[in-house]
Amino acid sequence: MMPSILTAREKEVFDLLVSNKTTSEIASLLFISEKTVRNHISNVIQKLGVKGRAQALLN
């Protein structure tokens, strides 16, 4: 199995995003700020080489 390019936290945020959670819901669930959630999402988008949240969810 190929190692993930995402950190454990980025994967956690991404999984919640895939589960249709909002930024504020993810922040509440993980006890982090919405800005931190947005930073993690931005990192995921960059690492996956996609153009935005919607495209990241499709990959």
C-alpha distance matrix in Angstrom:
0.0 3.8 6.5 9.1 12.3 14.3 15.9 16.0 19.5 18.7 16.1 18.8 21.4 19.4 18.8 22.5 23.4 21.6 23.6 26.7 27.8 30.2 30.0 32.7 31.1 27.8 30.0 31.8 28.9 27.2 30.6 30.2 32.4 32.1 32.1 29.0 27.3 28.4 27.1 23.6 23.7 25.0 22.2 19.6 21.7 22.0 18.3 17.5 20.5 22.4 26.1 26.3 25.3 25.9 23.8 20.9 21.1 21.0 17.8
3.8 0.0 3.8 6.4 9.0 11.6 13.6 14.5 17.8 16.6 14.5 17.7 19.9 17.8 17.9 21.7 22.1 20.7 23.2 25.9 26.8 28.8 28.3 31.2 30.0 26.5 28.5 30.8 28.1 26.2 29.4 28.6 30.5 30.1 29.7 26.7 25.2 25.9 24.4 21.1 21.2 22.1 19.2 16.8 18.8 18.7 14.9 14.4 17.3 19.5 23.2 23.7 23.1 23.9 21.6 18.7 19.5 19.6 16.0
6.5 3.8 0.0 3.8 6.5 8.8 10.2 11.3 14.7 13.8 12.2 15.3 17.6 16.1 16.5 20.0 20.7 19.9 22.3 24.9 25.4 27.1 26.2 28.9 27.9 24.3 25.9 28.2 25.7 23.4 26.4 25.5 27.6 27.4 26.9 23.7 22.5 23.5 21.7 18.4 19.1 20.0 16.8 14.9 17.4 17.1 13.4 13.7 16.8 19.2 22.7 22.9 22.1 23.5 21.5 18.3 19.3 20.0 16.6
9.1 6.4 3.8 0.0 3.8 5.3 7.4 8.7 11.7 10.3 8.7 12.2 14.0 12.5 13.3 16.7 17.2 16.6 19.2 21.6 21.9 23.5 22.5 25.3 24.4 20.8 22.5 25.0 22.6 20.4 23.5 22.4 24.2 23.8 23.4 20.3 18.9 19.8 18.2 14.8 15.3 16.4 13.4 11.2 13.9 14.0 10.4 10.7 14.1 16.2 19.5 19.4 18.5 20.1 18.4 14.9 16.0 17.2 14.0
12.3 9.0 6.5 3.8 0.0 3.8 6.7 9.5 11.6 9.5 9.3 12.9 13.9 12.4 14.3 17.3 17.2 17.2 20.1 21.9 22.1 23.1 21.7 24.6 24.3 20.7 22.0 24.9 23.0 20.6 23.3 21.6 23.0 22.5 21.5 18.6 17.6 17.9 15.8 12.9 13.5 13.8 10.5 8.9 11.5 10.8 7.1 8.4 11.4 13.9 17.1 17.3 17.0 19.1 17.1 13.8 15.7 17.0 13.8
14.3 11.6 8.8 5.3 3.8 0.0 3.8 6.5 7.9 5.7 5.9 9.4 10.3 9.3 11.4 14.1 14.2 14.7 17.3 19.1 18.8 19.8 18.2 21.0 20.7 17.0 18.2 21.1 19.3 16.8 19.6 17.9 19.4 19.0 18.2 15.2 14.0 14.8 12.9 9.6 10.6 11.6 8.4 6.8 10.2 10.4 7.4 8.8 12.2 13.9 16.6 16.0 15.1 17.5 16.3 12.6 14.2 16.3 13.7
15.9 13.6 10.2 7.4 6.7 3.8 0.0 3.8 5.4 5.1 6.2 8.5 9.9 10.4 12.1 14.3 15.1 16.2 18.2 20.1 19.1 20.0 18.1 20.4 20.0 16.2 16.8 19.5 17.7 14.7 17.2 15.7 17.6 17.9 17.3 13.8 13.2 14.7 12.6 9.3 11.5 12.8 9.6 9.0 12.8 12.9 10.4 12.3 15.5 17.1 19.5 18.5 17.3 20.1 19.4 15.6 16.9 19.4 17.1
16.0 14.5 11.3 8.7 9.5 6.5 3.8 0.0 3.8 5.6 5.2 6.2 8.8 9.8 10.5 12.5 14.2 15.2 16.5 18.8 17.7 19.0 17.5 19.4 18.4 14.6 15.5 17.6 15.2 12.4 15.2 14.5 17.1 17.7 17.8 14.2 13.2 15.6 14.1 10.6 12.7 14.8 12.3 11.2 15.0 15.8 13.5 14.8 18.2 19.4 21.7 20.2 18.3 20.8 20.6 16.8 17.2 19.9 18.0
19.5 17.8 14.7 11.7 11.6 7.9 5.4 3.8 0.0 3.8 5.3 4.9 6.2 8.5 9.7 10.7 12.2 14.1 15.3 17.0 15.3 16.1 14.2 15.9 15.2 11.4 11.8 14.2 12.3 9.3 11.9 10.9 13.3 13.9 14.1 10.6 9.6 12.3 11.1 7.7 10.2 12.7 10.8 10.2 13.9 15.1 13.6 15.1 18.2 18.9 20.5 18.6 16.6 19.4 19.8 16.1 16.5 19.7 18.4
18.7 16.6 13.8 10.3 9.5 5.7 5.1 5.6 3.8 0.0 3.8 5.4 5.1 6.0 8.5 9.9 10.3 12.1 14.1 15.5 14.3 14.9 13.1 15.6 15.2 11.5 12.5 15.4 13.9 11.4 14.1 12.5 14.0 13.6 13.4 10.3 8.7 10.4 9.2 5.5 7.1 9.5 7.6 6.4 10.1 11.5 10.2 11.4 14.5 15.0 16.8 15.0 13.2 16.1 16.2 12.5 13.4 16.5 15.1
16.1 14.5 12.2 8.7 9.3 5.9 6.2 5.2 5.3 3.8 0.0 3.8 5.4 4.9 5.9 8.5 9.6 10.2 12.1 14.3 13.8 15.3 14.4 16.9 15.7 12.1 14.0 16.4 14.1 12.3 15.6 14.7 16.6 16.1 16.6 13.6 11.4 13.2 12.7 8.9 9.4 12.2 10.5 8.1 11.4 13.3 11.4 11.6 15.2 15.5 17.7 15.9 13.7 15.9 15.8 12.0 12.1 15.0 13.5
18.8 17.7 15.3 12.2 12.9 9.4 8.5 6.2 4.9 5.4 3.8 0.0 3.8 5.5 5.2 6.4 8.7 9.9 10.7 12.9 11.7 13.4 12.6 14.5 12.9 9.3 11.3 13.1 10.5 8.8 12.4 12.2 14.5 14.4 15.6 12.7 10.3 12.9 13.1 9.5 10.3 13.7 12.6 10.7 13.9 16.1 14.8 15.0 18.4 18.3 20.0 17.6 14.9 17.0 17.8 14.2 13.6 16.8 16.0
21.4 19.9 17.6 14.0 13.9 10.3 9.9 8.8 6.2 5.1 5.4 3.8 0.0 3.8 5.5 5.2 6.2 8.7 9.8 10.9 9.3 10.3 9.1 11.4 10.5 6.8 8.9 11.4 9.8 8.4 11.6 10.6 12.1 11.2 12.4 10.0 7.0 9.4 10.2 7.0 7.1 10.8 10.6 9.0 11.7 14.3 13.8 14.0 17.0 16.3 17.4 14.7 11.9 14.4 15.6 12.3 11.9 15.5 15.2
19.4 17.8 16.1 12.5 12.4 9.3 10.4 9.8 8.5 6.0 4.9 5.5 3.8 0.0 3.8 5.4 4.9 6.1 8.5 9.9 9.6 11.1 10.6 13.6 12.6 9.5 12.1 14.7 12.9 12.1 15.4 14.3 15.4 13.8 14.7 12.8 9.5 10.7 11.5 8.3 6.9 10.3 10.2 7.4 9.6 12.6 11.9 11.2 14.3 13.5 14.9 12.4 9.5 11.6 12.4 8.9 8.4 11.8 11.5
18.8 17.9 16.5 13.3 14.3 11.4 12.1 10.5 9.7 8.5 5.9 5.2 5.5 3.8 0.0 3.8 5.4 5.0 6.2 8.9 9.1 11.7 12.2 14.6 12.6 9.9 13.1 14.7 12.2 12.0 15.7 15.6 17.2 15.9 17.5 15.4 12.2 13.9 15.0 11.7 10.6 14.1 13.9 11.0 13.1 16.1 15.1 14.0 17.3 16.3 18.0 15.5 12.2 13.4 14.4 11.2 9.4 12.5 12.4
22.5 21.7 20.0 16.7 17.3 14.1 14.3 12.5 10.7 9.9 8.5 6.4 5.2 5.4 3.8 0.0 3.8 5.3 4.8 6.6 5.7 8.4 9.3 11.2 8.9 6.6 10.1 11.5 9.2 9.9 13.4 13.5 14.8 13.4 15.6 14.1 10.6 12.6 14.5 11.7 10.6 14.4 15.0 12.6 14.5 17.7 17.3 16.5 19.4 18.0 19.0 15.9 12.3 13.7 15.5 12.8 10.8 14.3 15.0
23.4 22.1 20.7 17.2 17.2 14.2 15.1 14.2 12.2 10.3 9.6 8.7 6.2 4.9 5.4 3.8 0.0 3.8 5.3 5.2 5.2 6.9 7.9 10.8 9.5 7.6 11.0 13.0 11.7 12.3 15.3 14.6 15.1 12.8 14.7 13.8 10.0 10.9 13.2 10.9 8.6 12.2 13.4 11.0 11.9 15.5 15.7 14.5 17.0 15.1 15.6 12.3 8.7 10.0 12.2 9.8 8.0 11.6 12.8
21.6 20.7 19.9 16.6 17.2 14.7 16.2 15.2 14.1 12.1 10.2 9.9 8.7 6.1 5.0 5.3 3.8 0.0 3.8 5.2 7.3 9.9 11.6 14.3 12.6 11.0 14.5 16.2 14.4 15.1 18.5 18.1 18.8 16.6 18.4 17.3 13.6 14.3 16.3 13.7 11.3 14.5 15.4 12.2 12.9 16.5 16.3 14.3 17.0 15.0 16.0 13.2 9.6 9.7 11.4 9.2 6.2 9.3 10.7
23.6 23.2 22.3 19.2 20.1 17.3 18.2 16.5 15.3 14.1 12.1 10.7 9.8 8.5 6.2 4.8 5.3 3.8 0.0 3.8 5.7 9.2 11.6 13.5 10.9 10.1 13.9 14.7 12.6 14.2 17.5 17.8 18.8 16.9 19.3 18.3 14.6 16.0 18.3 15.8 13.8 17.3 18.3 15.4 16.4 20.0 19.7 18.0 20.7 18.7 19.6 16.5 12.7 12.7 14.9 13.0 9.9 12.6 14.2
26.7 25.9 24.9 21.6 21.9 19.1 20.1 18.8 17.0 15.5 14.3 12.9 10.9 9.9 8.9 6.6 5.2 5.2 3.8 0.0 3.8 6.6 9.6 11.6 9.6 9.7 13.3 14.2 13.1 15.0 17.8 17.8 18.0 15.5 18.0 17.8 14.0 14.7 17.6 15.8 13.4 16.6 18.4 15.9 16.2 19.9 20.4 18.7 20.8 18.3 18.4 15.0 11.2 11.1 14.0 12.8 9.9 12.7 15.0
27.8 26.8 25.4 21.9 22.1 18.8 19.1 17.7 15.3 14.3 13.8 11.7 9.3 9.6 9.1 5.7 5.2 7.3 5.7 3.8 0.0 3.8 6.7 8.1 5.8 6.2 9.7 10.5 9.7 11.8 14.2 14.3 14.5 12.3 15.2 15.0 11.3 12.7 15.7 14.1 12.3 15.8 17.5 15.7 16.5 20.0 20.6 19.6 21.8 19.6 19.5 15.9 12.2 13.1 16.1 14.4 12.2 15.5 17.4
30.2 28.8 27.1 23.5 23.1 19.8 20.0 19.0 16.1 14.9 15.3 13.4 10.3 11.1 11.7 8.4 6.9 9.9 9.2 6.6 3.8 0.0 3.8 5.4 5.1 6.1 8.5 9.9 10.5 12.2 13.9 13.3 12.5 9.7 12.5 13.2 9.8 10.5 14.0 13.3 11.4 14.4 16.8 15.6 16.0 19.4 20.6 19.9 21.7 19.3 18.6 14.8 11.5 12.9 16.2 14.9 13.3 16.8 18.8
30.0 28.3 26.2 22.5 21.7 18.2 18.1 17.5 14.2 13.1 14.4 12.6 9.1 10.6 12.2 9.3 7.9 11.6 11.6 9.6 6.7 3.8 0.0 3.8 5.5 5.2 6.2 8.7 10.0 10.7 11.8 10.4 9.2 6.0 8.7 9.5 6.4 7.1 10.6 10.5 9.2 11.9 14.4 14.0 14.6 17.5 19.0 19.0 20.6 18.6 17.8 14.2 11.4 13.7 16.6 14.9 14.3 18.0 19.4
32.7 31.2 28.9 25.3 24.6 21.0 20.4 19.4 15.9 15.6 16.9 14.5 11.4 13.6 14.6 11.2 10.8 14.3 13.5 11.6 8.1 5.4 3.8 0.0 3.8 5.4 5.0 6.2 8.6 10.0 10.2 9.4 8.1 5.8 9.4 10.5 8.3 9.7 13.0 13.1 12.6 15.2 17.5 17.4 18.3 21.0 22.4 22.6 24.3 22.4 21.5 17.9 15.1 17.3 20.3 18.7 17.8 21.5 23.0
31.1 30.0 27.9 24.4 24.3 20.7 20.0 18.4 15.2 15.2 15.7 12.9 10.5 12.6 12.6 8.9 9.5 12.6 10.9 9.6 5.8 5.1 5.5 3.8 0.0 3.8 5.4 5.2 6.1 8.6 9.8 10.2 10.3 8.8 12.4 12.5 9.8 12.0 15.0 14.2 13.6 16.8 18.6 17.8 19.1 22.1 22.9 22.8 25.0 23.1 22.7 19.1 15.8 17.6 20.5 18.7 17.2 20.8 22.3
27.8 26.5 24.3 20.8 20.7 17.0 16.2 14.6 11.4 11.5 12.1 9.3 6.8 9.5 9.9 6.6 7.6 11.0 10.1 9.7 6.2 6.1 5.2 5.4 3.8 0.0 3.8 5.5 5.1 6.1 8.2 8.2 9.0 7.8 10.9 10.0 7.0 9.9 12.3 10.9 10.8 14.2 15.5 14.6 16.4 19.3 19.7 19.9 22.3 20.9 20.9 17.5 14.3 16.5 19.0 16.5 15.4 19.2 20.1
30.0 28.5 25.9 22.5 22.0 18.2 16.8 15.5 11.8 12.5 14.0 11.3 8.9 12.1 13.1 10.1 11.0 14.5 13.9 13.3 9.7 8.5 6.2 5.0 5.4 3.8 0.0 3.8 5.6 5.4 5.7 4.9 5.4 5.3 8.6 7.8 6.2 9.3 11.4 10.8 11.7 14.5 15.8 15.9 17.8 20.1 20.8 21.6 23.7 22.6 22.4 19.1 16.3 19.0 21.4 19.0 18.4 22.2 22.9
31.8 30.8 28.2 25.0 24.9 21.1 19.5 17.6 14.2 15.4 16.4 13.1 11.4 14.7 14.7 11.5 13.0 16.2 14.7 14.2 10.5 9.9 8.7 6.2 5.2 5.5 3.8 0.0 3.8 5.6 5.1 6.7 7.8 8.4 11.9 11.4 10.0 13.1 15.2 14.5 15.3 18.3 19.5 19.3 21.3 23.7 24.3 24.9 27.2 26.0 25.8 22.4 19.4 21.7 24.3 21.9 20.9 24.6 25.5
28.9 28.1 25.7 22.6 23.0 19.3 17.7 15.2 12.3 13.9 14.1 10.5 9.8 12.9 12.2 9.2 11.7 14.4 12.6 13.1 9.7 10.5 10.0 8.6 6.1 5.1 5.6 3.8 0.0 3.8 5.7 8.0 10.3 10.9 14.0 12.6 10.7 14.2 16.0 14.4 15.1 18.6 19.2 18.5 20.8 23.4 23.4 23.7 26.5 25.4 25.8 22.4 19.2 21.3 23.6 20.9 19.6 23.2 23.9
27.2 26.2 23.4 20.4 20.6 16.8 14.7 12.4 9.3 11.4 12.3 8.8 8.4 12.1 12.0 9.9 12.3 15.1 14.2 15.0 11.8 12.2 10.7 10.0 8.6 6.1 5.4 5.6 3.8 0.0 3.8 5.5 8.7 10.1 12.5 10.3 9.0 12.8 13.8 12.0 13.7 16.8 16.9 16.6 19.4 21.5 21.2 22.1 24.9 24.3 24.9 21.9 19.0 21.6 23.5 20.4 19.7 23.4 23.5
30.6 29.4 26.4 23.5 23.3 19.6 17.2 15.2 11.9 14.1 15.6 12.4 11.6 15.4 15.7 13.4 15.3 18.5 17.5 17.8 14.2 13.9 11.8 10.2 9.8 8.2 5.7 5.1 5.7 3.8 0.0 3.8 7.0 9.5 11.9 10.1 10.0 13.6 14.5 13.7 15.6 18.4 18.7 19.0 21.6 23.5 23.6 24.8 27.3 26.8 27.0 24.0 21.3 24.1 26.2 23.3 22.8 26.5 26.8
30.2 28.6 25.5 22.4 21.6 17.9 15.7 14.5 10.9 12.5 14.7 12.2 10.6 14.3 15.6 13.5 14.6 18.1 17.8 17.8 14.3 13.3 10.4 9.4 10.2 8.2 4.9 6.7 8.0 5.5 3.8 0.0 3.8 6.7 8.3 6.4 7.1 10.5 11.1 10.8 13.1 15.3 15.7 16.7 19.1 20.6 21.1 22.6 24.8 24.4 24.4 21.5 19.3 22.4 24.3 21.5 21.5 25.3 25.4
32.4 30.5 27.6 24.2 23.0 19.4 17.6 17.1 13.3 14.0 16.6 14.5 12.1 15.4 17.2 14.8 15.1 18.8 18.8 18.0 14.5 12.5 9.2 8.1 10.3 9.0 5.4 7.8 10.3 8.7 7.0 3.8 0.0 3.8 5.3 5.2 6.5 8.8 9.9 10.8 12.6 14.3 15.5 16.8 18.6 20.1 21.3 22.8 24.5 23.7 23.2 20.2 18.3 21.6 23.7 21.3 21.6 25.4 25.8
32.1 30.1 27.4 23.8 22.5 19.0 17.9 17.7 13.9 13.6 16.1 14.4 11.2 13.8 15.9 13.4 12.8 16.6 16.9 15.5 12.3 9.7 6.0 5.8 8.8 7.8 5.3 8.4 10.9 10.1 9.5 6.7 3.8 0.0 3.8 5.4 5.0 6.2 8.6 9.8 10.5 12.2 14.2 15.2 16.4 18.3 19.9 21.0 22.4 21.2 20.3 17.1 15.2 18.3 20.7 18.7 19.0 22.7 23.4
32.1 29.7 26.9 23.4 21.5 18.2 17.3 17.8 14.1 13.4 16.6 15.6 12.4 14.7 17.5 15.6 14.7 18.4 19.3 18.0 15.2 12.5 8.7 9.4 12.4 10.9 8.6 11.9 14.0 12.5 11.9 8.3 5.3 3.8 0.0 3.8 5.4 5.0 6.2 8.7 9.8 10.4 12.3 14.2 15.2 16.4 18.3 19.9 20.9 20.1 19.1 16.4 15.2 18.7 20.6 18.6 19.6 23.2 23.5
29.0 26.7 23.7 20.3 18.6 15.2 13.8 14.2 10.6 10.3 13.6 12.7 10.0 12.8 15.4 14.1 13.8 17.3 18.3 17.8 15.0 13.2 9.5 10.5 12.5 10.0 7.8 11.4 12.6 10.3 10.1 6.4 5.2 5.4 3.8 0.0 3.8 5.4 5.0 6.2 8.6 9.7 10.5 12.4 14.2 15.3 16.4 18.3 19.8 19.5 19.3 16.7 15.4 19.0 20.4 17.8 18.9 22.5 22.4
27.3 25.2 22.5 18.9 17.6 14.0 13.2 13.2 9.6 8.7 11.4 10.3 7.0 9.5 12.2 10.6 10.0 13.6 14.6 14.0 11.3 9.8 6.4 8.3 9.8 7.0 6.2 10.0 10.7 9.0 10.0 7.1 6.5 5.0 5.4 3.8 0.0 3.8 5.4 5.1 6.2 8.6 9.9 10.6 12.3 14.2 15.3 16.5 18.3 17.5 17.3 14.4 12.4 15.8 17.5 14.9 15.5 19.2 19.4
28.4 25.9 23.5 19.8 17.9 14.8 14.7 15.6 12.3 10.4 13.2 12.9 9.4 10.7 13.9 12.6 10.9 14.3 16.0 14.7 12.7 10.5 7.1 9.7 12.0 9.9 9.3 13.1 14.2 12.8 13.6 10.5 8.8 6.2 5.0 5.4 3.8 0.0 3.8 5.5 5.0 6.0 8.6 9.8 10.4 12.2 14.1 15.2 16.3 15.2 14.5 11.7 10.4 14.0 15.6 13.6 14.8 18.2 18.6
27.1 24.4 21.7 18.2 15.8 12.9 12.6 14.1 11.1 9.2 12.7 13.1 10.2 11.5 15.0 14.5 13.2 16.3 18.3 17.6 15.7 14.0 10.6 13.0 15.0 12.3 11.4 15.2 16.0 13.8 14.5 11.1 9.9 8.6 6.2 5.0 5.4 3.8 0.0 3.8 5.4 5.0 6.2 8.7 9.9 10.5 12.2 14.2 15.3 15.1 14.8 12.8 12.2 16.0 16.8 14.4 16.3 19.5 19.1
23.6 21.1 18.4 14.8 12.9 9.6 9.3 10.6 7.7 5.5 8.9 9.5 7.0 8.3 11.7 11.7 10.9 13.7 15.8 15.8 14.1 13.3 10.5 13.1 14.2 10.9 10.8 14.5 14.4 12.0 13.7 10.8 10.8 9.8 8.7 6.2 5.1 5.5 3.8 0.0 3.8 5.4 5.1 6.2 8.7 9.9 10.5 12.2 14.1 14.1 14.7 12.6 11.4 15.0 15.6 12.6 14.1 17.4 16.7
23.7 21.2 19.1 15.3 13.5 10.6 11.5 12.7 10.2 7.1 9.4 10.3 7.1 6.9 10.6 10.6 8.6 11.3 13.8 13.4 12.3 11.4 9.2 12.6 13.6 10.8 11.7 15.3 15.1 13.7 15.6 13.1 12.6 10.5 9.8 8.6 6.2 5.0 5.4 3.8 0.0 3.8 5.4 5.0 6.2 8.6 9.8 10.5 12.2 11.3 11.6 9.1 7.6 11.2 12.0 9.3 10.8 14.2 13.9
25.0 22.1 20.0 16.4 13.8 11.6 12.8 14.8 12.7 9.5 12.2 13.7 10.8 10.3 14.1 14.4 12.2 14.5 17.3 16.6 15.8 14.4 11.9 15.2 16.8 14.2 14.5 18.3 18.6 16.8 18.4 15.3 14.3 12.2 10.4 9.7 8.6 6.0 5.0 5.4 3.8 0.0 3.8 5.5 5.1 6.2 8.6 10.0 10.6 10.1 9.9 8.3 8.5 12.2 12.3 10.1 12.7 15.5 15.0
22.2 19.2 16.8 13.4 10.5 8.4 9.6 12.3 10.8 7.6 10.5 12.6 10.6 10.2 13.9 15.0 13.4 15.4 18.3 18.4 17.5 16.8 14.4 17.5 18.6 15.5 15.8 19.5 19.2 16.9 18.7 15.7 15.5 14.2 12.3 10.5 9.9 8.6 6.2 5.1 5.4 3.8 0.0 3.8 5.5 5.1 6.0 8.5 9.8 10.6 11.6 10.8 10.9 14.4 13.8 11.0 13.7 16.3 14.9
19.6 16.8 14.9 11.2 8.9 6.8 9.0 11.2 10.2 6.4 8.1 10.7 9.0 7.4 11.0 12.6 11.0 12.2 15.4 15.9 15.7 15.6 14.0 17.4 17.8 14.6 15.9 19.3 18.5 16.6 19.0 16.7 16.8 15.2 14.2 12.4 10.6 9.8 8.7 6.2 5.0 5.5 3.8 0.0 3.8 5.4 5.1 6.0 8.4 8.8 10.6 9.5 9.0 12.0 11.2 7.8 10.3 12.9 11.3
21.7 18.8 17.4 13.9 11.5 10.2 12.8 15.0 13.9 10.1 11.4 13.9 11.7 9.6 13.1 14.5 11.9 12.9 16.4 16.2 16.5 16.0 14.6 18.3 19.1 16.4 17.8 21.3 20.8 19.4 21.6 19.1 18.6 16.4 15.2 14.2 12.3 10.4 9.9 8.7 6.2 5.1 5.5 3.8 0.0 3.8 5.6 5.3 6.1 5.5 6.8 6.2 6.8 9.7 8.5 6.0 9.4 11.4 10.3
22.0 18.7 17.1 14.0 10.8 10.4 12.9 15.8 15.1 11.5 13.3 16.1 14.3 12.6 16.1 17.7 15.5 16.5 20.0 19.9 20.0 19.4 17.5 21.0 22.1 19.3 20.1 23.7 23.4 21.5 23.5 20.6 20.1 18.3 16.4 15.3 14.2 12.2 10.5 9.9 8.6 6.2 5.1 5.4 3.8 0.0 3.8 5.5 5.1 6.5 8.0 8.8 10.4 13.1 11.4 9.4 12.9 14.5 12.7
18.3 14.9 13.4 10.4 7.1 7.4 10.4 13.5 13.6 10.2 11.4 14.8 13.8 11.9 15.1 17.3 15.7 16.3 19.7 20.4 20.6 20.6 19.0 22.4 22.9 19.7 20.8 24.3 23.4 21.2 23.6 21.1 21.3 19.9 18.3 16.4 15.3 14.1 12.2 10.5 9.8 8.6 6.0 5.1 5.6 3.8 0.0 3.8 5.4 8.0 10.7 11.4 12.2 14.6 12.5 9.8 13.1 14.4 11.8
17.5 14.4 13.7 10.7 8.4 8.8 12.3 14.8 15.1 11.4 11.6 15.0 14.0 11.2 14.0 16.5 14.5 14.3 18.0 18.7 19.6 19.9 19.0 22.6 22.8 19.9 21.6 24.9 23.7 22.1 24.8 22.6 22.8 21.0 19.9 18.3 16.5 15.2 14.2 12.2 10.5 10.0 8.5 6.0 5.3 5.5 3.8 0.0 3.8 5.6 9.0 9.9 10.6 12.1 9.5 7.0 10.2 10.9 8.2
20.5 17.3 16.8 14.1 11.4 12.2 15.5 18.2 18.2 14.5 15.2 18.4 17.0 14.3 17.3 19.4 17.0 17.0 20.7 20.8 21.8 21.7 20.6 24.3 25.0 22.3 23.7 27.2 26.5 24.9 27.3 24.8 24.5 22.4 20.9 19.8 18.3 16.3 15.3 14.1 12.2 10.6 9.8 8.4 6.1 5.1 5.4 3.8 0.0 3.8 6.9 9.1 11.1 12.5 9.5 8.3 12.0 12.2 9.9
22.4 19.5 19.2 16.2 13.9 13.9 17.1 19.4 18.9 15.0 15.5 18.3 16.3 13.5 16.3 18.0 15.1 15.0 18.7 18.3 19.6 19.3 18.6 22.4 23.1 20.9 22.6 26.0 25.4 24.3 26.8 24.4 23.7 21.2 20.1 19.5 17.5 15.2 15.1 14.1 11.3 10.1 10.6 8.8 5.5 6.5 8.0 5.6 3.8 0.0 3.8 5.9 8.1 9.0 6.0 5.8 9.5 9.6 8.4
26.1 23.2 22.7 19.5 17.1 16.6 19.5 21.7 20.5 16.8 17.7 20.0 17.4 14.9 18.0 19.0 15.6 16.0 19.6 18.4 19.5 18.6 17.8 21.5 22.7 20.9 22.4 25.8 25.8 24.9 27.0 24.4 23.2 20.3 19.1 19.3 17.3 14.5 14.8 14.7 11.6 9.9 11.6 10.6 6.8 8.0 10.7 9.0 6.9 3.8 0.0 3.8 7.3 8.2 6.3 7.5 10.8 11.1 11.1
26.3 23.7 22.9 19.4 17.3 16.0 18.5 20.2 18.6 15.0 15.9 17.6 14.7 12.4 15.5 15.9 12.3 13.2 16.5 15.0 15.9 14.8 14.2 17.9 19.1 17.5 19.1 22.4 22.4 21.9 24.0 21.5 20.2 17.1 16.4 16.7 14.4 11.7 12.8 12.6 9.1 8.3 10.8 9.5 6.2 8.8 11.4 9.9 9.1 5.9 3.8 0.0 3.8 5.6 5.5 6.1 8.7 10.2 11.0
25.3 23.1 22.1 18.5 17.0 15.1 17.3 18.3 16.6 13.2 13.7 14.9 11.9 9.5 12.2 12.3 8.7 9.6 12.7 11.2 12.2 11.5 11.4 15.1 15.8 14.3 16.3 19.4 19.2 19.0 21.3 19.3 18.3 15.2 15.2 15.4 12.4 10.4 12.2 11.4 7.6 8.5 10.9 9.0 6.8 10.4 12.2 10.6 11.1 8.1 7.3 3.8 0.0 3.8 5.5 5.0 6.2 8.8 10.1
25.9 23.9 23.5 20.1 19.1 17.5 20.1 20.8 19.4 16.1 15.9 17.0 14.4 11.6 13.4 13.7 10.0 9.7 12.7 11.1 13.1 12.9 13.7 17.3 17.6 16.5 19.0 21.7 21.3 21.6 24.1 22.4 21.6 18.3 18.7 19.0 15.8 14.0 16.0 15.0 11.2 12.2 14.4 12.0 9.7 13.1 14.6 12.1 12.5 9.0 8.2 5.6 3.8 0.0 3.8 5.4 5.2 6.5 9.1
23.8 21.6 21.5 18.4 17.1 16.3 19.4 20.6 19.8 16.2 15.8 17.8 15.6 12.4 14.4 15.5 12.2 11.4 14.9 14.0 16.1 16.2 16.6 20.3 20.5 19.0 21.4 24.3 23.6 23.5 26.2 24.3 23.7 20.7 20.6 20.4 17.5 15.6 16.8 15.6 12.0 12.3 13.8 11.2 8.5 11.4 12.5 9.5 9.5 6.0 6.3 5.5 5.5 3.8 0.0 3.8 5.4 5.1 6.5
20.9 18.7 18.3 14.9 13.8 12.6 15.6 16.8 16.1 12.5 12.0 14.2 12.3 8.9 11.2 12.8 9.8 9.2 13.0 12.8 14.4 14.9 14.9 18.7 18.7 16.5 19.0 21.9 20.9 20.4 23.3 21.5 21.3 18.7 18.6 17.8 14.9 13.6 14.4 12.6 9.3 10.1 11.0 7.8 6.0 9.4 9.8 7.0 8.3 5.8 7.5 6.1 5.0 5.4 3.8 0.0 3.8 5.4 5.4
21.1 19.5 19.3 16.0 15.7 14.2 16.9 17.2 16.5 13.4 12.1 13.6 11.9 8.4 9.4 10.8 8.0 6.2 9.9 9.9 12.2 13.3 14.3 17.8 17.2 15.4 18.4 20.9 19.6 19.7 22.8 21.5 21.6 19.0 19.6 18.9 15.5 14.8 16.3 14.1 10.8 12.7 13.7 10.3 9.4 12.9 13.1 10.2 12.0 9.5 10.8 8.7 6.2 5.2 5.4 3.8 0.0 3.8 5.6
21.0 19.6 20.0 17.2 17.0 16.3 19.4 19.9 19.7 16.5 15.0 16.8 15.5 11.8 12.5 14.3 11.6 9.3 12.6 12.7 15.5 16.8 18.0 21.5 20.8 19.2 22.2 24.6 23.2 23.4 26.5 25.3 25.4 22.7 23.2 22.5 19.2 18.2 19.5 17.4 14.2 15.5 16.3 12.9 11.4 14.5 14.4 10.9 12.2 9.6 11.1 10.2 8.8 6.5 5.1 5.4 3.8 0.0 3.8
17.8 16.0 16.6 14.0 13.8 13.7 17.1 18.0 18.4 15.1 13.5 16.0 15.2 11.5 12.4 15.0 12.8 10.7 14.2 15.0 17.4 18.8 19.4 23.0 22.3 20.1 22.9 25.5 23.9 23.5 26.8 25.4 25.8 23.4 23.5 22.4 19.4 18.6 19.1 16.7 13.9 15.0 14.9 11.3 10.3 12.7 11.8 8.2 9.9 8.4 11.1 11.0 10.1 9.1 6.5 5.4 5.6 3.8 0.0
